Amino acid sequence: MAEEIQAIGNKDIEETINTLKKDYGMSTECLSHLLRGKSDGDKIEIPAGFEEKRSFTNLIFMLDTLSKEEPDFKFKAFLEVLIEVHKISADTIAKFAKIPTQYVLDFMIDSSTVPIEIKYRLASVIMVLRFIFKTVEPKI
């Protein structure tokens, strides 16, 4: 049985924006600044151009799924980008985090085996490295 593909319409986008504002307390000002959209009081104008709308929509839905994903899942994904795309070794990341390399490897295999204090050290290093190296990542 073939799965049906549904287009995301402006109504879906508006509903997601309203959820972000009502459920998460994000302001129209904050969202319009992030999305580079024009705002008229309480409403944010959805871009008409394909690329602009795609970027706008991606950011909206990434914000919407933020609370639904597990933190370890996100950090694992960022760690994989650092290792695979930027060719930073697990050993280098461990040295920055001041933890044994084995913890980095264990985190990638099964994050539940890594103590929370180690995860915290690792996560803070992953965030900073991701921020630094994001500017040289290939465009998707």
N, C-alpha and C positions, 0 to 999 in steps of 0.2 A: 504494500500500500504506500503510495507516494505521499510525502508530507507536503502540506500546503504552505507556500511561502506568503506571508502577509506583509504588505508595505506598511511602513510606519508613517502615519499621517500627522498633520499639524495638531489634530485633536489629542493624539497620544502624547505628543511633545508637551502640549499645554497642560495635560493632566499630570505628567511627570514633574513639570515645573511647579505646579500647585502643590504636589506632594512634598517636594523639596522645601517649599516655603512653609506649608502648614505643619507637616510632621517633623521636620528637622530644623525649622526656624531660620532658614536661609532667607536673606533679604533680597528684594528685587534688585537693589543696588549692587550687592555682592555678585549675584548671578549674571546680571547684565555686564558687569566688568569682566568677569571670567570668560563669558561667552562672546564678548565683544559685540553684544547686541544692543540695539537701541531700546530704551525703556520709556514708557509713557505712564508715569505714575506707578501703578501696580502691575502693569503688563509688560512683557518683554517681546519685542518684535522678532519673529522667526525669520532668518535670512531666506531670500528667494533663490539665490544662486546655488547650484548643485554642491560645489566644494565647500562653500560657507555653511550650507545647511547640514552637510555630512559631518563636518567638524563640530558644529553646534550640537547636533543630535548625539554624536559619540560622547561628548563631554557630559551632556545631560544624563544619559543612561549610565555612564560610569559613576557619576555621583549617586544615582538612584540605587545602584547595586553595591555601593560601598559598605553598607551595614549588613548585607546579606552574605558576604564572603568572609571566610575565616582569615584572620591576620597571617597565620603561618603560610597559607596558600599564596597570599600576595607577596610576602617576603621571599618565598621559594621561587616565585616567578621572577622577581627582580634579581635574585641571586643567580639564577640561570642566565639571565641576560648579561650580567657582569662577567660570568665565566665563559659563556659561549660566544657572545658578540664582542665583548671588549677584551677577551683573553686575559682576564685577571685570574690568577690561580687561587684555589681554595687556601693555599698556604699564605699568600699575600693578604687575603681577606682576614684570615685568622690572626695574622700578626697585627693588622690594624685594630682588630677587636680585642687583642691581648687574650686570646683563647687558644687552646690546642687545635690544630688543623682537623683532628678527628671529629670535633664537634660540628664543624662546617659540613663535613661529609655526612655525618649522621643526620644533620638537619635536612639535607637534601633527600635522604632516603626515607626517614621517618622522624618528623619534627617532634613527635610526642616523646621521643627518647632523650631529648635535650632539655636540661634544666632551664627554668624560666629566667634565671639570672644571666645565663649564657645567651639565651634567645634575645634578651634585652640588649646585651653588648653587640651581638651580631646584627640585630635589626637597626641599631643606630648607625653602624658602619655601612650597612647596605643602603640605608637612606641617603647618606652623604655621598657615597660613591655613585649611586644612581643619579643624584642631582648633578654631580660633577661631569659624569660621562654622557648624560642625556643629550647634550648639545652635539655630540659627534656620532650619535646613533643613525643608522640608515633610515630613511623615510620608508614607511610601510604603505 
